[in-house]
């Protein structure tokens, strides 16, 4: 089997915070998802969440369509996004779950930490990407991020290129 064939069953689930404070990061997440959707070794999913979760995977091949479908605003329920992501996992060891958020969780942290531990415990590769402002500077709750790291999810402020490199390293 070729390298591309071996990796064809990798699944990338981008869980993207589209709450009111996330406009700049939502744009880069949508564009990054569209680029990664073109990688033949990945099955790319795009989940947008505020207080509800919307699966926009059907629009991931077209960045403009994806951005037009995203409605930015509302509160933040990261645990709900991760719960939906967990339902998409079929082979945990070949699943990447990337959360793009400012980690300003609007619900009790216990639920969020439980979801992170469930994904990590199942063997998924998880990463928290801190939101970036219009100038590319990170803007996120370091307190919540610290709790997520302790639960097993590394958190980093990554540019789209750095995220693509992380994905590439995981599936290589």
C-alpha positions in Angstrom: 0.0 0.0 0.0 1.2 3.5 -0.8 1.7 6.1 1.9 -1.4 8.0 0.7 -3.5 4.8 0.7 -2.3 3.9 4.2 -3.4 7.3 5.6 -6.6 7.6 3.6 -8.7 6.8 6.7 -7.4 9.7 8.8 -10.2 11.9 10.0 -9.7 15.6 10.9 -12.5 17.2 12.9 -12.2 21.0 13.2 -14.5 22.1 16.1 -14.7 25.9 15.6 -16.0 28.4 18.1 -18.3 30.9 16.3 -19.4 32.8 19.3 -19.4 36.6 19.1 -15.8 37.1 20.2 -14.4 34.7 17.5 -14.9 36.5 14.1 -11.3 36.7 13.1 -10.4 33.2 14.1 -13.5 31.8 12.4 -12.3 33.1 9.1 -8.9 31.5 9.4 -10.4 28.3 10.6 -12.8 28.1 7.6 -10.0 28.8 5.2 -7.7 26.3 6.9 -10.4 23.6 6.8 -10.9 24.2 3.1 -7.2 23.8 2.4 -7.0 20.7 4.5 -10.1 19.3 2.8 -8.1 19.1 -0.4 -5.6 16.7 1.2 -6.5 13.3 -0.2 -5.3 11.5 3.0 -7.8 13.3 5.2 -11.5 13.2 5.7 -12.1 16.7 7.0 -15.2 17.7 9.1 -16.1 21.2 10.1 -18.3 21.7 13.2 -19.3 25.3 14.1 -20.5 25.9 17.6 -21.7 28.7 19.9 -24.5 27.4 22.1 -25.6 25.0 19.4 -23.5 22.8 17.0 -23.9 22.9 13.3 -22.1 20.4 11.0 -20.9 22.4 8.0 -18.8 19.5 6.5 -20.8 19.7 3.3 -19.3 23.1 2.6 -15.7 22.4 3.5 -14.5 22.2 -0.1 -15.6 25.8 -0.8 -14.2 28.4 1.6 -16.6 31.1 0.4 -19.6 28.8 0.8 -18.4 27.7 4.2 -17.9 31.3 5.4 -21.4 32.3 4.1 -22.9 29.4 6.2 -21.2 30.4 9.4 -23.2 32.7 11.6 -21.0 34.3 14.2 -22.6 35.3 17.5 -23.9 33.9 20.7 -22.4 32.2 23.7 -19.8 29.5 24.0 -20.5 25.8 24.7 -17.3 24.0 23.8 -18.4 20.7 25.5 -21.3 20.5 23.1 -18.9 20.8 20.1 -16.7 18.1 21.5 -19.6 15.8 22.2 -20.7 16.1 18.6 -17.1 15.5 17.4 -16.9 12.4 19.6 -20.0 11.0 17.7 -18.0 11.3 14.4 -15.0 9.2 15.7 -14.8 5.7 14.2 -11.0 5.0 14.6 -9.7 7.1 17.5 -6.1 6.4 16.8 -6.5 7.9 13.3 -8.7 10.9 14.4 -7.5 14.4 14.9 -9.8 16.7 16.9 -8.8 20.4 16.7 -10.7 22.9 18.8 -10.4 26.6 17.6 -11.6 28.8 20.5 -10.8 31.6 22.9 -11.8 29.0 25.6 -14.2 31.4 27.3 -16.5 28.5 28.1 -20.0 29.7 29.0 -21.0 26.5 30.7 -19.7 24.6 33.7 -16.1 23.4 33.0 -16.8 19.9 34.3 -18.6 19.0 31.1 -15.8 20.3 28.9 -13.1 18.5 30.9 -15.2 15.3 30.7 -15.4 15.5 26.9 -11.7 16.2 26.6 -10.8 13.2 28.8 -13.2 11.0 26.8 -11.5 11.8 23.5 -8.0 11.5 24.9 -8.9 8.3 26.7 -10.3 6.8 23.5 -6.9 7.5 21.8 -7.8 10.5 19.7 -5.2 13.1 18.9 -6.5 16.4 20.3 -5.3 20.0 20.1 -6.7 23.2 21.3 -5.9 26.2 19.0 -6.1 29.5 20.8 -8.0 32.2 18.9 -6.0 34.8 17.1 -7.0 38.5 16.7 -6.9 40.5 13.5 -3.1 41.0 13.9 -2.4 37.3 14.5 -1.9 37.7 18.3 -3.4 35.0 20.6 -6.4 36.0 22.7 -7.8 33.3 25.0 -8.6 32.3 28.5 -5.3 31.0 29.9 -7.0 29.7 33.0 -9.4 27.4 31.0 -6.5 26.5 28.7 -4.5 25.3 31.6 -7.3 23.1 32.8 -7.6 21.6 29.3 -3.9 20.9 29.2 -4.1 19.1 32.6 -7.0 17.1 31.1 -4.8 15.9 28.2 -5.4 18.5 25.4 -2.4 20.6 24.5 -3.3 24.2 23.8 -1.2 26.4 21.4 -1.6 29.6 19.5 -1.0 28.4 15.9 -1.1 30.2 12.6 -2.9 28.3 9.8 0.5 27.2 8.5 1.6 25.9 11.9 -1.7 24.0 12.2 -1.2 22.4 8.8 2.3 21.3 9.9 0.9 19.8 13.1 -1.7 17.8 11.0 1.1 16.7 8.6 3.3 15.5 11.5 0.4 13.5 13.0 -0.6 11.7 9.7 3.0 11.2 8.4 
